Amino acid sequence: MAVWITESATAHRLLEEILGGRRLEVDEILPLLEHADPDRLVETANLRRRQLHPDDVVTYVVDRNVNYSNICTSVCAFCAFYRKPGDPEGYLLSIEEIHEKIAETIDLGGSGMLMQGGLHPDLPLEWYTSLLEGVRERFPDFYLHCFSPTEIHGLTQVTGLDTAEILVALRDAGLDSIPGGGGEILVDEIRKRRRSSCSTEEWLDISATAHRLGIPTTATMMIGLGEKLWMRAEHLDRVRQVQDETEGFISFIPWTFQPDNTPLGKVISERVPADEYLSWLAISRLYLDNIPNLQVSWLTVGMDAGKRGLLGGANDLGSIMIEENVISLAGANHTATEEFLRSAIESCGFQPGLRNAGYHRLPDRPVPVVTRKDPC
């Protein structure tokens, strides 16, 4: 049962109970944020991370974001990437171009790709399945983390098929897992205002259906859209409810809205401060007790805040981003090499662990030593 938190002593007692196994309730999130000492909150999230990952390994992945098309029928207010059908700046990569990107990724030591695109109105399901089958045939060990729930929803509208039929076809063609794009804030009040392309229930149902079909997915939360704080808490609760039922979310990735070149950026130009982001990262670790991995979004908040996140609940630093075309257009211009990520992890006292996009650990390999170690 939730308790009403009115003072710091109560908040700190609750944090101790959470470490002892007590489950945080949704109506305790905002009072806890208000009354808990921020350093104590972050420290508790770090201790909770250690309970879940006692080996003190922080993972990362070497992969590539391939955006097969920017043609999109949706007009999300927070996106700088999409182009409407018929726009001269619209594109669709050929299968051979995608294969070339994969071959280059493998040459650079990458293990897979995160592939997403716009909601293309003219691509049949066979285009996607043929693409997956072709990649699987030519690159059999390459990990395919592709097609967000919003894209699956778009395919139901293009094809007339239901979610399960589409997911089975994609799975059988070689899809390994699904990224959590389009999650934004899972409250329809804000999703409608920001012109998100599918509803809260649709996004969650697609994710849950994928889980039941043996397709793991990640979940995301984008903060800074002008949402109210209770909406962030509601988002976490909706994700946890699905995970309680399916256990299919392998990771949670909170990140911040990037306003540059977006319609919404004309109204909201300020980015979420690092301290606010890190508090919600900590809350995510404490509330999502059933999701094993928490990734800090260094791409949107920068590596200084990213390293602080490793000491505040996160056990994953994400990708070196061989290629990224969506949020970079909106102003997220941070870049990294594998050496840089490993150095950041080690500088915070952790051991780097290479993984693929499915959070399966990969054998470590020699990486050139970086002598400069920035302090956390």
Buried (B, 14 or more C-beta within 10 A) or exposed (E): EEBEBEEEEBBBBBBEEBEEEEEBBBBBBBBBBEBBEBEBBBBBBBBBBBEBBEEEBBBBBBBBBBBBBBBBBBEBBBBBBBBBEEEEEBBBBEEEEBBEBBEEBBEEBBBBBBBBBBBBEEBEBEBBBEBBBBBBEEBEEBBBBBBBBBBBBBBBEBBEBEBEBBBBBBBEBBBBBBBBBBBBBBBBEBBEEBBBBBBBEBBBBBBBBBBEBEBBBBBBBBBBBBBEBEBBBBBBBBBBBBBEEBEBBBBBBBBBBBBBEBBBBEEBEEBBEBEBBBBBBBBBBBBBBBBBBBBBBBBBBBBEBBBBBBBBBBBBBBBBBBBBBBBBBBBBEBEBBBEBBBBBBBBBEBEBBBBBBBBEEBEEEEBEEBEEEEEE
